Amino acid sequence: MAAAVQLARRLPTDHPRVGILRGWNRTDRSRARMLRNRLITQHGIHAVDLSPLPEAGQRHRAADEPERPRVDLLLHTGGAQSDHALRAAALWSLPLLTPNRCDKGDGALNAFHARRRPVIGIRLPSGSHDIAVREAALHPVQPEAHTARLDLDDQTATVPLDQPVRITLTPEGMLEVRSEALGVRRARHLRCEPDWGVFRLDVDGTPAHDFRAPLHLESLPGRLHLMCP
C-alpha cells in the first residue's frame, strides 16, 4: 500500500483516484476492501473496486466499449486474475501497480520500477478491438482442410490451417508467428484471411472470438504500463 500512496501523490492531480483490481475468492475480496478503506481513511485517497475485470474476448470499440474508469492509477492486489488485470490496464491505457516484480521488457527501469511492455492489438472483422498480453492463437473450428493468406508486413504466405497458428511477442516487441507449415516469422503487422469456413481466435489461452473474414493483429509497443514496488 505504501507504493500506491507514494505513486498516487506524485500524479499530476490534486485528487488522485485509485482503481483496485482483485481476484474472486474471499481472501481477495477482504484484502481489496481493507486496502480501499485504508487508502480513504488514512491517506485521503479515493479508491474504487473495479472488479469484475474485462474477460478475454470482451470487445473494445468506440461505439460500445466498456466505459473507461475515472481513475488515475490501477492497483492489482494479486490472486489468480493477473492476466485480466494486465489486459484491463492495456485496454484502458492506465498505469498498473502490481505486487509482482517487473519482468524484462522493452524499456529500462526507472526510479519507480516502471516498465512499458508491448501487447498484441487485435482488430476483428466487425471493427471491434481486443488485446492479448501474452499470446493469440488461430484454430480451425471445422475438421475440413482450410488455407489462409497471411500478410506479414511486406511478406505474403498461403498456409494450411489444419494446425493452430500462434502469435506471441519477442523481447523487442515484434510479433512472432509460428505454425508447422509456416515455421517462424516475425513482423509488426499480421493480416490473416481464411479461404472459407469458421476459425476461432484464442486470447491468452482463452477462446474469445469466431471469425470468417480477415483479421488484423499488430504489435502495440509500450501500451502496457507496469509499475512495481
N, C-alpha and C positions, 0 to 999 in steps of 0.2 A: 504494500500500500504506500510506503514511503516514496517509491519511484513514481507512482501515479500522482501523488500530491506534488512532487517536485516538477514533473513534466507539465501538469495542469497549470501550475502557477507561472510557468515560463511561456505559456501560449499567449499569442497576441490578442487577448480579450480580457476584459475586466471581470467577466462572469463565466468562467470555463464550465463546460458540461462534459461529463464522462459517461460513455455508454458501456455497460457491463455485459460481456458475453460469457455464458456459463454452459455447463453440461446439464443433464436432465435428472440426475439422481438426487436424493435428499441432501447428501453432503454438499453437492454443487449449489443447490438452491440456498442452503443455510449459509454457505460461505459468501455467496453473492449478496444475500440480504444483510449480513453483518457488515460487509465491505461498504455497501451503499449507505447504511446508516452511519458508519464511522466517518465516511467522506463528508456527509452532510453536517452531522452534529459536531464533529471535532475540527473540521477544516473548512467548513462553509463552501464546499464544492458540490454543486448539484450533480447527482448521479442517477441514471435510469437503467433498469434492466431491459435489455433489447431482445431477450430470448422470446420466441424461438428464432433461431438463425436461419438465413436462406439455405434451403436444401440444394444439393447438386441438381441442376436442371431447372432451377427457378429462373424464369426468363426476366430479362432486364432490358427494357427499351423505353423510349420517350413516352409512348402512348399509355403504357400500363405498368411501368416499372415500380417495384416496391419503393415506397417513399423513403428517401434518404433521411436517416435520423438526424435530429437537430442537436448533434453533439460535436465536440472538437477533438475527442480522443476516445479510442476504443480500448477496453481493458479486458483481456481474456483471463479468467480465473483458473484455467486448467480443466482437466477432465477429458472425456473422450470426443469432444466436439472441436478438436483443433483444426481440422480441415475446413469445417464450416466457418470457424472464426476467421481463418485466413481468407476464405472466399468472400465473406462479408466485408472485410476490410478492403479487398481489391475491388469489389463491386461498387462500394460507396466511396472509394478513394479517400479513406481516412486512415491516419496512423494507428497502429495496433501495438499496445504494450502487452507482451506475452511473458509468462513466467519461465518459458524455455529459453535456452541460450540461442542467440542468433547464429544460424549456420552460415557457411560461406556463401557469398552471393557475388553480385557484380559491382560492389562498391565497398570502400573502406569503412571500417567502424569509426564513429566519431566519439566525442566525449560522452554522449548519451547512449552509447552502444546501439546506435540505429543503423539499419541497413535497408537498402531498397533492393527488391528482388523482381525479376521478370515473372509474368504469368502468361498463360495461353488464352488469348482472346478468341472467342468463337462467335461467328455471325451465321445464324441459321437462315434457311431459305425464306422463312416468314419475315425476316428483317429484325427479329429479336436477337438478343445477345446473351452469352453466358461466359463464364470464366472457369478455367481449370488451373489449380495452383500446382499440381504435380504431373498429371497425365490426362490425355484424351485418347480414346480408342474407338475405331470404327469396326463394327461387327456386322456380318451378313445376318439377316433375320430369316431369310428363306433358304432352303437347302440347295436350290439350283445354283449353278456356277454363274458368277457375275464378274464383270470387269469395271474398272473406273479409270477415268483420266485424272491424273494427279499433276497439277501445275505447281512446281516448287520454284519460286522466283522466276528465273528465265529458263528453267528446265521443264520438260514435259515427259511423263511416262504413263503408259497404259498397263495396269497390273490387274491380275485376278484378285477378287475379294472373297475367296473361299476361306481365307485366314485373316485374323484381325490385322489392322494397320494401327500401330501405336505411335503416339506423338508425345514426346517429352521435351524438356528444356536442357540445353547444355549449360555449363557454368558461365559461358559467355553470353547467354541469352538467346541462342539460336534454337529454332525448332529442330528436333531430331526425329525424323520419320523413319520407321523401320517396319518391315514385314519380310516374310520368307521370300517372296518374289522380288521385292524391291531392294532388299538389303538395307543399308543405312544411308540416308540422305539428310543433308542439313540445309535449312532455308529460313528466311524471315517470314515468308508467307506461304500458305498452302491452300490450294483450291481443289476440292475433291468433287468430281462429277460422275456419279454412277450411271451405267448404261441403262439399267432399269431395275425395278424391284425396290424393296424397303431395306434400309440399313439402320442400325442402332448406334448412337453416339453415347459412349460412357464418359462421364466426367469424374476424374479422381476415383475411379473404380466403381462408380455407381451408375447404373443405367439411367439415362437422362432424357434423350430425345430420339424419336424415329424420324428419318428423313428420306426423301426420294430425289429432291433437286439439289443443285450444287451447294456445297458447304464451304465456308471460308474460315481458316484459322490463321492466327498471326501471333508473333511474339510481341508482348507489351512490356518493354523494358521499364523497370523502376516503378511499375504500377502498385506493387505491394510494398508498403512502408512499415517495416517491423522495428520495434523498439524493445530493448531487453534490459533488465536490471543488472 
